Amino acid sequence: MYIYIYIPLGGNRTGNTYINLLIVFLITGLWHGASWNFVFWGVWHGFFIVIERLIHNKHWYIKTPNIIK
């Protein structure tokens, strides 16, 4: 799914990477089923992937032990 949607959207090279990730996970949720549970699942996981990318290089995050991450 990543190759078919994320890369044509521009991936992390063009556009807003975070919007691209949310779109990919929203579509992934729809792929699993057309009920609101799956759509929510996709948005939920996309949200946390975006949060992880935003804090990945922060000083306090780097020093956090891996067991907590």
mmCIF file of the N, C-alpha and C atoms, coordinates in Angstrom:
data_MODEL
# 
_entry.id   MODEL 
# 
loop_
_atom_site.group_PDB 
_atom_site.id 
_atom_site.type_symbol 
_atom_site.label_atom_id 
_atom_site.label_alt_id 
_atom_site.label_comp_id 
_atom_site.label_asym_id 
_atom_site.label_entity_id 
_atom_site.label_seq_id 
_atom_site.pdbx_PDB_ins_code 
_atom_site.Cartn_x 
_atom_site.Cartn_y 
_atom_site.Cartn_z 
_atom_site.occupancy 
_atom_site.B_iso_or_equiv 
_atom_site.pdbx_formal_charge 
_atom_site.auth_seq_id 
_atom_site.auth_comp_id 
_atom_site.auth_asym_id 
_atom_site.auth_atom_id 
_atom_site.pdbx_PDB_model_num 
ATOM 1   N N  . MET A 1 1  ? 0.831   -1.179 0.000  1.00 0.00 ? 1  MET A N  1 
ATOM 2   C CA . MET A 1 1  ? 0.000   0.000  0.000  1.00 0.00 ? 1  MET A CA 1 
ATOM 3   C C  . MET A 1 1  ? 0.885   1.254  0.000  1.00 0.00 ? 1  MET A C  1 
ATOM 4   N N  . TYR A 1 2  ? 1.978   1.178  0.732  1.00 0.00 ? 2  TYR A N  1 
ATOM 5   C CA . TYR A 1 2  ? 2.901   2.301  0.850  1.00 0.00 ? 2  TYR A CA 1 
ATOM 6   C C  . TYR A 1 2  ? 3.405   2.756  -0.519 1.00 0.00 ? 2  TYR A C  1 
ATOM 7   N N  . ILE A 1 3  ? 3.839   1.817  -1.324 1.00 0.00 ? 3  ILE A N  1 
ATOM 8   C CA . ILE A 1 3  ? 4.426   2.139  -2.625 1.00 0.00 ? 3  ILE A CA 1 
ATOM 9   C C  . ILE A 1 3  ? 3.377   2.712  -3.574 1.00 0.00 ? 3  ILE A C  1 
ATOM 10  N N  . TYR A 1 4  ? 2.166   2.209  -3.501 1.00 0.00 ? 4  TYR A N  1 
ATOM 11  C CA . TYR A 1 4  ? 1.132   2.601  -4.453 1.00 0.00 ? 4  TYR A CA 1 
ATOM 12  C C  . TYR A 1 4  ? 0.494   3.949  -4.123 1.00 0.00 ? 4  TYR A C  1 
ATOM 13  N N  . ILE A 1 5  ? 0.562   4.374  -2.883 1.00 0.00 ? 5  ILE A N  1 
ATOM 14  C CA . ILE A 1 5  ? -0.097  5.632  -2.505 1.00 0.00 ? 5  ILE A CA 1 
ATOM 15  C C  . ILE A 1 5  ? 0.909   6.685  -2.051 1.00 0.00 ? 5  ILE A C  1 
ATOM 16  N N  . TYR A 1 6  ? 1.787   6.331  -1.115 1.00 0.00 ? 6  TYR A N  1 
ATOM 17  C CA . TYR A 1 6  ? 2.688   7.317  -0.508 1.00 0.00 ? 6  TYR A CA 1 
ATOM 18  C C  . TYR A 1 6  ? 3.669   7.900  -1.522 1.00 0.00 ? 6  TYR A C  1 
ATOM 19  N N  . ILE A 1 7  ? 4.278   7.069  -2.315 1.00 0.00 ? 7  ILE A N  1 
ATOM 20  C CA . ILE A 1 7  ? 5.263   7.548  -3.289 1.00 0.00 ? 7  ILE A CA 1 
ATOM 21  C C  . ILE A 1 7  ? 4.609   8.437  -4.347 1.00 0.00 ? 7  ILE A C  1 
ATOM 22  N N  . PRO A 1 8  ? 3.471   8.062  -4.950 1.00 0.00 ? 8  PRO A N  1 
ATOM 23  C CA . PRO A 1 8  ? 2.845   8.969  -5.913 1.00 0.00 ? 8  PRO A CA 1 
ATOM 24  C C  . PRO A 1 8  ? 2.388   10.296 -5.299 1.00 0.00 ? 8  PRO A C  1 
ATOM 25  N N  . LEU A 1 9  ? 2.082   10.306 -4.005 1.00 0.00 ? 9  LEU A N  1 
ATOM 26  C CA . LEU A 1 9  ? 1.722   11.564 -3.346 1.00 0.00 ? 9  LEU A CA 1 
ATOM 27  C C  . LEU A 1 9  ? 2.936   12.479 -3.192 1.00 0.00 ? 9  LEU A C  1 
ATOM 28  N N  . GLY A 1 10 ? 4.100   11.954 -3.373 1.00 0.00 ? 10 GLY A N  1 
ATOM 29  C CA . GLY A 1 10 ? 5.324   12.731 -3.229 1.00 0.00 ? 10 GLY A CA 1 
ATOM 30  C C  . GLY A 1 10 ? 6.210   12.199 -2.135 1.00 0.00 ? 10 GLY A C  1 
ATOM 31  N N  . GLY A 1 11 ? 5.694   11.264 -1.352 1.00 0.00 ? 11 GLY A N  1 
ATOM 32  C CA . GLY A 1 11 ? 6.490   10.689 -0.272 1.00 0.00 ? 11 GLY A CA 1 
ATOM 33  C C  . GLY A 1 11 ? 6.955   11.755 0.688  1.00 0.00 ? 11 GLY A C  1 
ATOM 34  N N  . ASN A 1 12 ? 8.208   11.702 1.062  1.00 0.00 ? 12 ASN A N  1 
ATOM 35  C CA . ASN A 1 12 ? 8.743   12.717 1.953  1.00 0.00 ? 12 ASN A CA 1 
ATOM 36  C C  . ASN A 1 12 ? 9.571   13.755 1.195  1.00 0.00 ? 12 ASN A C  1 
ATOM 37  N N  . ARG A 1 13 ? 9.491   13.752 -0.118 1.00 0.00 ? 13 ARG A N  1 
ATOM 38  C CA . ARG A 1 13 ? 10.274  14.694 -0.922 1.00 0.00 ? 13 ARG A CA 1 
ATOM 39  C C  . ARG A 1 13 ? 9.503   15.961 -1.265 1.00 0.00 ? 13 ARG A C  1 
ATOM 40  N N  . THR A 1 14 ? 8.242   15.827 -1.603 1.00 0.00 ? 14 THR A N  1 
ATOM 41  C CA . THR A 1 14 ? 7.459   16.998 -1.983 1.00 0.00 ? 14 THR A CA 1 
ATOM 42  C C  . THR A 1 14 ? 6.172   17.039 -1.173 1.00 0.00 ? 14 THR A C  1 
ATOM 43  N N  . GLY A 1 15 ? 5.642   18.206 -1.022 1.00 0.00 ? 15 GLY A N  1 
ATOM 44  C CA . GLY A 1 15 ? 4.381   18.355 -0.304 1.00 0.00 ? 15 GLY A CA 1 
ATOM 45  C C  . GLY A 1 15 ? 4.569   18.193 1.189  1.00 0.00 ? 15 GLY A C  1 
ATOM 46  N N  . ASN A 1 16 ? 3.479   18.045 1.869  1.00 0.00 ? 16 ASN A N  1 
ATOM 47  C CA . ASN A 1 16 ? 3.504   17.888 3.307  1.00 0.00 ? 16 ASN A CA 1 
ATOM 48  C C  . ASN A 1 16 ? 3.554   16.401 3.645  1.00 0.00 ? 16 ASN A C  1 
ATOM 49  N N  . THR A 1 17 ? 4.656   15.955 4.188  1.00 0.00 ? 17 THR A N  1 
ATOM 50  C CA . THR A 1 17 ? 4.853   14.547 4.518  1.00 0.00 ? 17 THR A CA 1 
ATOM 51  C C  . THR A 1 17 ? 3.796   14.052 5.489  1.00 0.00 ? 17 THR A C  1 
ATOM 52  N N  . TYR A 1 18 ? 3.430   14.880 6.447  1.00 0.00 ? 18 TYR A N  1 
ATOM 53  C CA . TYR A 1 18 ? 2.485   14.459 7.473  1.00 0.00 ? 18 TYR A CA 1 
ATOM 54  C C  . TYR A 1 18 ? 1.090   14.260 6.894  1.00 0.00 ? 18 TYR A C  1 
ATOM 55  N N  . ILE A 1 19 ? 0.673   15.111 5.989  1.00 0.00 ? 19 ILE A N  1 
ATOM 56  C CA . ILE A 1 19 ? -0.613  14.936 5.316  1.00 0.00 ? 19 ILE A CA 1 
ATOM 57  C C  . ILE A 1 19 ? -0.572  13.672 4.458  1.00 0.00 ? 19 ILE A C  1 
ATOM 58  N N  . ASN A 1 20 ? 0.542   13.449 3.777  1.00 0.00 ? 20 ASN A N  1 
ATOM 59  C CA . ASN A 1 20 ? 0.688   12.238 2.960  1.00 0.00 ? 20 ASN A CA 1 
ATOM 60  C C  . ASN A 1 20 ? 0.552   10.980 3.815  1.00 0.00 ? 20 ASN A C  1 
ATOM 61  N N  . LEU A 1 21 ? 1.165   10.977 4.991  1.00 0.00 ? 21 LEU A N  1 
ATOM 62  C CA . LEU A 1 21 ? 1.063   9.818  5.875  1.00 0.00 ? 21 LEU A CA 1 
ATOM 63  C C  . LEU A 1 21 ? -0.367  9.603  6.352  1.00 0.00 ? 21 LEU A C  1 
ATOM 64  N N  . LEU A 1 22 ? -1.050  10.689 6.719  1.00 0.00 ? 22 LEU A N  1 
ATOM 65  C CA . LEU A 1 22 ? -2.433  10.549 7.165  1.00 0.00 ? 22 LEU A CA 1 
ATOM 66  C C  . LEU A 1 22 ? -3.329  10.019 6.050  1.00 0.00 ? 22 LEU A C  1 
ATOM 67  N N  . ILE A 1 23 ? -3.103  10.478 4.833  1.00 0.00 ? 23 ILE A N  1 
ATOM 68  C CA . ILE A 1 23 ? -3.890  9.986  3.694  1.00 0.00 ? 23 ILE A CA 1 
ATOM 69  C C  . ILE A 1 23 ? -3.652  8.497  3.487  1.00 0.00 ? 23 ILE A C  1 
ATOM 70  N N  . VAL A 1 24 ? -2.394  8.079  3.553  1.00 0.00 ? 24 VAL A N  1 
ATOM 71  C CA . VAL A 1 24 ? -2.064  6.664  3.359  1.00 0.00 ? 24 VAL A CA 1 
ATOM 72  C C  . VAL A 1 24 ? -2.740  5.808  4.422  1.00 0.00 ? 24 VAL A C  1 
ATOM 73  N N  . PHE A 1 25 ? -2.696  6.229  5.676  1.00 0.00 ? 25 PHE A N  1 
ATOM 74  C CA . PHE A 1 25 ? -3.298  5.416  6.728  1.00 0.00 ? 25 PHE A CA 1 
ATOM 75  C C  . PHE A 1 25 ? -4.816  5.462  6.679  1.00 0.00 ? 25 PHE A C  1 
ATOM 76  N N  . LEU A 1 26 ? -5.387  6.559  6.258  1.00 0.00 ? 26 LEU A N  1 
ATOM 77  C CA . LEU A 1 26 ? -6.835  6.617  6.078  1.00 0.00 ? 26 LEU A CA 1 
ATOM 78  C C  . LEU A 1 26 ? -7.270  5.627  5.001  1.00 0.00 ? 26 LEU A C  1 
ATOM 79  N N  . ILE A 1 27 ? -6.561  5.620  3.898  1.00 0.00 ? 27 ILE A N  1 
ATOM 80  C CA . ILE A 1 27 ? -6.878  4.686  2.815  1.00 0.00 ? 27 ILE A CA 1 
ATOM 81  C C  . ILE A 1 27 ? -6.611  3.240  3.244  1.00 0.00 ? 27 ILE A C  1 
ATOM 82  N N  . THR A 1 28 ? -5.577  3.033  4.060  1.00 0.00 ? 28 THR A N  1 
ATOM 83  C CA . THR A 1 28 ? -5.311  1.692  4.574  1.00 0.00 ? 28 THR A CA 1 
ATOM 84  C C  . THR A 1 28 ? -6.468  1.215  5.443  1.00 0.00 ? 28 THR A C  1 
ATOM 85  N N  . GLY A 1 29 ? -7.019  2.111  6.260  1.00 0.00 ? 29 GLY A N  1 
ATOM 86  C CA . GLY A 1 29 ? -8.186  1.756  7.061  1.00 0.00 ? 29 GLY A CA 1 
ATOM 87  C C  . GLY A 1 29 ? -9.365  1.392  6.177  1.00 0.00 ? 29 GLY A C  1 
ATOM 88  N N  . LEU A 1 30 ? -9.591  2.142  5.124  1.00 0.00 ? 30 LEU A N  1 
ATOM 89  C CA . LEU A 1 30 ? -10.669 1.833  4.192  1.00 0.00 ? 30 LEU A CA 1 
ATOM 90  C C  . LEU A 1 30 ? -10.419 0.516  3.469  1.00 0.00 ? 30 LEU A C  1 
ATOM 91  N N  . TRP A 1 31 ? -9.165  0.220  3.214  1.00 0.00 ? 31 TRP A N  1 
ATOM 92  C CA . TRP A 1 31 ? -8.804  -1.019 2.533  1.00 0.00 ? 31 TRP A CA 1 
ATOM 93  C C  . TRP A 1 31 ? -9.218  -2.233 3.367  1.00 0.00 ? 31 TRP A C  1 
ATOM 94  N N  . HIS A 1 32 ? -9.073  -2.122 4.677  1.00 0.00 ? 32 HIS A N  1 
ATOM 95  C CA . HIS A 1 32 ? -9.408  -3.243 5.553  1.00 0.00 ? 32 HIS A CA 1 
ATOM 96  C C  . HIS A 1 32 ? -10.908 -3.443 5.690  1.00 0.00 ? 32 HIS A C  1 
ATOM 97  N N  . GLY A 1 33 ? -11.677 -2.427 5.452  1.00 0.00 ? 33 GLY A N  1 
ATOM 98  C CA . GLY A 1 33 ? -13.129 -2.553 5.529  1.00 0.00 ? 33 GLY A CA 1 
ATOM 99  C C  . GLY A 1 33 ? -13.758 -1.175 5.484  1.00 0.00 ? 33 GLY A C  1 
ATOM 100 N N  . ALA A 1 34 ? -14.979 -1.110 5.009  1.00 0.00 ? 34 ALA A N  1 
ATOM 101 C CA . ALA A 1 34 ? -15.617 0.188  4.820  1.00 0.00 ? 34 ALA A CA 1 
ATOM 102 C C  . ALA A 1 34 ? -16.477 0.580  6.017  1.00 0.00 ? 34 ALA A C  1 
ATOM 103 N N  . SER A 1 35 ? -16.122 0.134  7.212  1.00 0.00 ? 35 SER A N  1 
ATOM 104 C CA . SER A 1 35 ? -16.865 0.566  8.393  1.00 0.00 ? 35 SER A CA 1 
ATOM 105 C C  . SER A 1 35 ? -16.057 1.637  9.121  1.00 0.00 ? 35 SER A C  1 
ATOM 106 N N  . TRP A 1 36 ? -16.734 2.349  9.981  1.00 0.00 ? 36 TRP A N  1 
ATOM 107 C CA . TRP A 1 36 ? -16.079 3.449  10.701 1.00 0.00 ? 36 TRP A CA 1 
ATOM 108 C C  . TRP A 1 36 ? -14.968 2.957  11.616 1.00 0.00 ? 36 TRP A C  1 
ATOM 109 N N  . ASN A 1 37 ? -15.062 1.721  12.083 1.00 0.00 ? 37 ASN A N  1 
ATOM 110 C CA . ASN A 1 37 ? -14.001 1.174  12.937 1.00 0.00 ? 37 ASN A CA 1 
ATOM 111 C C  . ASN A 1 37 ? -12.668 1.146  12.203 1.00 0.00 ? 37 ASN A C  1 
ATOM 112 N N  . PHE A 1 38 ? -12.687 0.724  10.967 1.00 0.00 ? 38 PHE A N  1 
ATOM 113 C CA . PHE A 1 38 ? -11.451 0.634  10.200 1.00 0.00 ? 38 PHE A CA 1 
ATOM 114 C C  . PHE A 1 38 ? -10.937 2.012  9.800  1.00 0.00 ? 38 PHE A C  1 
ATOM 115 N N  . VAL A 1 39 ? -11.841 2.911  9.484  1.00 0.00 ? 39 VAL A N  1 
ATOM 116 C CA . VAL A 1 39 ? -11.434 4.288  9.164  1.00 0.00 ? 39 VAL A CA 1 
ATOM 117 C C  . VAL A 1 39 ? -10.785 4.913  10.397 1.00 0.00 ? 39 VAL A C  1 
ATOM 118 N N  . PHE A 1 40 ? -11.411 4.722  11.559 1.00 0.00 ? 40 PHE A N  1 
ATOM 119 C CA . PHE A 1 40 ? -10.834 5.236  12.806 1.00 0.00 ? 40 PHE A CA 1 
ATOM 120 C C  . PHE A 1 40 ? -9.477  4.602  13.074 1.00 0.00 ? 40 PHE A C  1 
ATOM 121 N N  . TRP A 1 41 ? -9.353  3.285  12.826 1.00 0.00 ? 41 TRP A N  1 
ATOM 122 C CA . TRP A 1 41 ? -8.072  2.601  13.008 1.00 0.00 ? 41 TRP A CA 1 
ATOM 123 C C  . TRP A 1 41 ? -6.991  3.245  12.154 1.00 0.00 ? 41 TRP A C  1 
ATOM 124 N N  . GLY A 1 42 ? -7.310  3.518  10.890 1.00 0.00 ? 42 GLY A N  1 
ATOM 125 C CA . GLY A 1 42 ? -6.330  4.119  9.993  1.00 0.00 ? 42 GLY A CA 1 
ATOM 126 C C  . GLY A 1 42 ? -5.908  5.506  10.435 1.00 0.00 ? 42 GLY A C  1 
ATOM 127 N N  . VAL A 1 43 ? -6.884  6.337  10.806 1.00 0.00 ? 43 VAL A N  1 
ATOM 128 C CA . VAL A 1 43 ? -6.567  7.696  11.259 1.00 0.00 ? 43 VAL A CA 1 
ATOM 129 C C  . VAL A 1 43 ? -5.788  7.649  12.567 1.00 0.00 ? 43 VAL A C  1 
ATOM 130 N N  . TRP A 1 44 ? -6.154  6.746  13.469 1.00 0.00 ? 44 TRP A N  1 
ATOM 131 C CA . TRP A 1 44 ? -5.482  6.595  14.761 1.00 0.00 ? 44 TRP A CA 1 
ATOM 132 C C  . TRP A 1 44 ? -4.002  6.248  14.564 1.00 0.00 ? 44 TRP A C  1 
ATOM 133 N N  . HIS A 1 45 ? -3.714  5.272  13.732 1.00 0.00 ? 45 HIS A N  1 
ATOM 134 C CA . HIS A 1 45 ? -2.332  4.871  13.495 1.00 0.00 ? 45 HIS A CA 1 
ATOM 135 C C  . HIS A 1 45 ? -1.565  5.950  12.719 1.00 0.00 ? 45 HIS A C  1 
ATOM 136 N N  . GLY A 1 46 ? -2.218  6.572  11.766 1.00 0.00 ? 46 GLY A N  1 
ATOM 137 C CA . GLY A 1 46 ? -1.573  7.656  11.042 1.00 0.00 ? 46 GLY A CA 1 
ATOM 138 C C  . GLY A 1 46 ? -1.203  8.804  11.952 1.00 0.00 ? 46 GLY A C  1 
ATOM 139 N N  . PHE A 1 47 ? -2.090  9.136  12.888 1.00 0.00 ? 47 PHE A N  1 
ATOM 140 C CA . PHE A 1 47 ? -1.825  10.203 13.850 1.00 0.00 ? 47 PHE A CA 1 
ATOM 141 C C  . PHE A 1 47 ? -0.571  9.901  14.671 1.00 0.00 ? 47 PHE A C  1 
ATOM 142 N N  . PHE A 1 48 ? -0.449  8.670  15.149 1.00 0.00 ? 48 PHE A N  1 
ATOM 143 C CA . PHE A 1 48 ? 0.712   8.332  15.970 1.00 0.00 ? 48 PHE A CA 1 
ATOM 144 C C  . PHE A 1 48 ? 1.999   8.223  15.157 1.00 0.00 ? 48 PHE A C  1 
ATOM 145 N N  . ILE A 1 49 ? 1.913   7.857  13.898 1.00 0.00 ? 49 ILE A N  1 
ATOM 146 C CA . ILE A 1 49 ? 3.094   7.866  13.032 1.00 0.00 ? 49 ILE A CA 1 
ATOM 147 C C  . ILE A 1 49 ? 3.569   9.308  12.833 1.00 0.00 ? 49 ILE A C  1 
ATOM 148 N N  . VAL A 1 50 ? 2.641   10.231 12.647 1.00 0.00 ? 50 VAL A N  1 
ATOM 149 C CA . VAL A 1 50 ? 2.991   11.645 12.488 1.00 0.00 ? 50 VAL A CA 1 
ATOM 150 C C  . VAL A 1 50 ? 3.620   12.178 13.773 1.00 0.00 ? 50 VAL A C  1 
ATOM 151 N N  . ILE A 1 51 ? 3.043   11.858 14.924 1.00 0.00 ? 51 ILE A N  1 
ATOM 152 C CA . ILE A 1 51 ? 3.606   12.297 16.210 1.00 0.00 ? 51 ILE A CA 1 
ATOM 153 C C  . ILE A 1 51 ? 5.021   11.757 16.376 1.00 0.00 ? 51 ILE A C  1 
ATOM 154 N N  . GLU A 1 52 ? 5.218   10.492 16.040 1.00 0.00 ? 52 GLU A N  1 
ATOM 155 C CA . GLU A 1 52 ? 6.549   9.894  16.165 1.00 0.00 ? 52 GLU A CA 1 
ATOM 156 C C  . GLU A 1 52 ? 7.553   10.593 15.261 1.00 0.00 ? 52 GLU A C  1 
ATOM 157 N N  . ARG A 1 53 ? 7.142   10.949 14.064 1.00 0.00 ? 53 ARG A N  1 
ATOM 158 C CA . ARG A 1 53 ? 8.049   11.645 13.150 1.00 0.00 ? 53 ARG A CA 1 
ATOM 159 C C  . ARG A 1 53 ? 8.364   13.055 13.633 1.00 0.00 ? 53 ARG A C  1 
ATOM 160 N N  . LEU A 1 54 ? 7.399   13.701 14.277 1.00 0.00 ? 54 LEU A N  1 
ATOM 161 C CA . LEU A 1 54 ? 7.625   15.059 14.775 1.00 0.00 ? 54 LEU A CA 1 
ATOM 162 C C  . LEU A 1 54 ? 8.615   15.084 15.936 1.00 0.00 ? 54 LEU A C  1 
ATOM 163 N N  . ILE A 1 55 ? 8.580   14.079 16.798 1.00 0.00 ? 55 ILE A N  1 
ATOM 164 C CA . ILE A 1 55 ? 9.428   14.107 17.993 1.00 0.00 ? 55 ILE A CA 1 
ATOM 165 C C  . ILE A 1 55 ? 10.673  13.239 17.860 1.00 0.00 ? 55 ILE A C  1 
ATOM 166 N N  . HIS A 1 56 ? 10.863  12.606 16.728 1.00 0.00 ? 56 HIS A N  1 
ATOM 167 C CA . HIS A 1 56 ? 11.951  11.640 16.564 1.00 0.00 ? 56 HIS A CA 1 
ATOM 168 C C  . HIS A 1 56 ? 13.332  12.221 16.868 1.00 0.00 ? 56 HIS A C  1 
ATOM 169 N N  . ASN A 1 57 ? 13.614  13.420 16.475 1.00 0.00 ? 57 ASN A N  1 
ATOM 170 C CA . ASN A 1 57 ? 14.947  13.994 16.660 1.00 0.00 ? 57 ASN A CA 1 
ATOM 171 C C  . ASN A 1 57 ? 15.036  14.982 17.811 1.00 0.00 ? 57 ASN A C  1 
ATOM 172 N N  . LYS A 1 58 ? 14.049  15.039 18.650 1.00 0.00 ? 58 LYS A N  1 
ATOM 173 C CA . LYS A 1 58 ? 14.094  15.926 19.807 1.00 0.00 ? 58 LYS A CA 1 
ATOM 174 C C  . LYS A 1 58 ? 15.085  15.393 20.825 1.00 0.00 ? 58 LYS A C  1 
ATOM 175 N N  . HIS A 1 59 ? 15.759  16.306 21.509 1.00 0.00 ? 59 HIS A N  1 
ATOM 176 C CA . HIS A 1 59 ? 16.804  15.950 22.470 1.00 0.00 ? 59 HIS A CA 1 
ATOM 177 C C  . HIS A 1 59 ? 16.262  15.036 23.568 1.00 0.00 ? 59 HIS A C  1 
ATOM 178 N N  . TRP A 1 60 ? 15.119  15.374 24.119 1.00 0.00 ? 60 TRP A N  1 
ATOM 179 C CA . TRP A 1 60 ? 14.558  14.579 25.215 1.00 0.00 ? 60 TRP A CA 1 
ATOM 180 C C  . TRP A 1 60 ? 14.105  13.200 24.734 1.00 0.00 ? 60 TRP A C  1 
ATOM 181 N N  . TYR A 1 61 ? 13.709  13.090 23.496 1.00 0.00 ? 61 TYR A N  1 
ATOM 182 C CA . TYR A 1 61 ? 13.269  11.797 22.968 1.00 0.00 ? 61 TYR A CA 1 
ATOM 183 C C  . TYR A 1 61 ? 14.460  10.874 22.725 1.00 0.00 ? 61 TYR A C  1 
ATOM 184 N N  . ILE A 1 62 ? 15.554  11.434 22.268 1.00 0.00 ? 62 ILE A N  1 
ATOM 185 C CA . ILE A 1 62 ? 16.752  10.636 22.001 1.00 0.00 ? 62 ILE A CA 1 
ATOM 186 C C  . ILE A 1 62 ? 17.281  10.038 23.302 1.00 0.00 ? 62 ILE A C  1 
ATOM 187 N N  . LYS A 1 63 ? 17.207  10.804 24.406 1.00 0.00 ? 63 LYS A N  1 
ATOM 188 C CA . LYS A 1 63 ? 17.720  10.323 25.683 1.00 0.00 ? 63 LYS A CA 1 
ATOM 189 C C  . LYS A 1 63 ? 16.754  9.411  26.428 1.00 0.00 ? 63 LYS A C  1 
ATOM 190 N N  . THR A 1 64 ? 15.534  9.276  25.929 1.00 0.00 ? 64 THR A N  1 
ATOM 191 C CA . THR A 1 64 ? 14.561  8.393  26.574 1.00 0.00 ? 64 THR A CA 1 
ATOM 192 C C  . THR A 1 64 ? 14.967  6.939  26.324 1.00 0.00 ? 64 THR A C  1 
ATOM 193 N N  . PRO A 1 65 ? 14.950  6.109  27.368 1.00 0.00 ? 65 PRO A N  1 
ATOM 194 C CA . PRO A 1 65 ? 15.329  4.697  27.178 1.00 0.00 ? 65 PRO A CA 1 
ATOM 195 C C  . PRO A 1 65 ? 14.389  3.991  26.195 1.00 0.00 ? 65 PRO A C  1 
ATOM 196 N N  . ASN A 1 66 ? 14.938  3.061  25.444 1.00 0.00 ? 66 ASN A N  1 
ATOM 197 C CA . ASN A 1 66 ? 14.167  2.346  24.418 1.00 0.00 ? 66 ASN A CA 1 
ATOM 198 C C  . ASN A 1 66 ? 12.976  1.595  25.006 1.00 0.00 ? 66 ASN A C  1 
ATOM 199 N N  . ILE A 1 67 ? 13.086  1.114  26.212 1.00 0.00 ? 67 ILE A N  1 
ATOM 200 C CA . ILE A 1 67 ? 11.986  0.366  26.813 1.00 0.00 ? 67 ILE A CA 1 
ATOM 201 C C  . ILE A 1 67 ? 10.753  1.241  26.975 1.00 0.00 ? 67 ILE A C  1 
ATOM 202 N N  . ILE A 1 68 ? 10.924  2.530  27.172 1.00 0.00 ? 68 ILE A N  1 
ATOM 203 C CA . ILE A 1 68 ? 9.804   3.462  27.307 1.00 0.00 ? 68 ILE A CA 1 
ATOM 204 C C  . ILE A 1 68 ? 9.280   3.871  25.943 1.00 0.00 ? 68 ILE A C  1 
ATOM 205 N N  . LYS A 1 69 ? 10.164  3.985  24.986 1.00 0.00 ? 69 LYS A N  1 
ATOM 206 C CA . LYS A 1 69 ? 9.722   4.382  23.643 1.00 0.00 ? 69 LYS A CA 1 
ATOM 207 C C  . LYS A 1 69 ? 8.807   3.347  23.082 1.00 0.00 ? 69 LYS A C  1 
# 
